[in-house]
Amino acid sequence: MPLETHIIRVADNATPSQVEGILKALVGVGGRVEVVANKSIIATFNADYVGVIKGKPGVQLVGGVNFRGRTVRKVVKRSST
């Protein structure tokens, strides 16, 4: 059961109940929601369930994300006093 990271683009005309249905479907297939920002959801779930998520009303796009071993740089904010 390979877990992969996916980005899910929610349609602009999606209702709040449709978004809730998408999130419930993700949790229902054993996925983990990583980030929800604006009209995008980044989630980790089994790639076998991509069709289930694509079929939900309000989903515009489901695509795999590959970070290719890149490290995330730490942002340090410095203030001058």
C-alpha positions, 0 to 999 in steps of 0.5 A: 500500500504505497502512500503518495502525496497529492494535491487536490484542486477544488473547483471555484464554484464548490460549496462548503458541503462539497469541500466537507465531502472531499475531506471526509472521503480523504479520511475515509480512504485512510488518507491524511490531510496535510495542508488546506490553503485557498482552493487547494488541499495537499493530502497523503493517501494511497494512489489506488484511491485517486479515482474515488477522490476525482469522482467527488463533486467539487474536485477539479484536479487531483495530481501527484506531488514529488518533492524529489528529496529537496529540503525545505529551508528554514525561514528566519526573520530578523528584526533590527532594534 
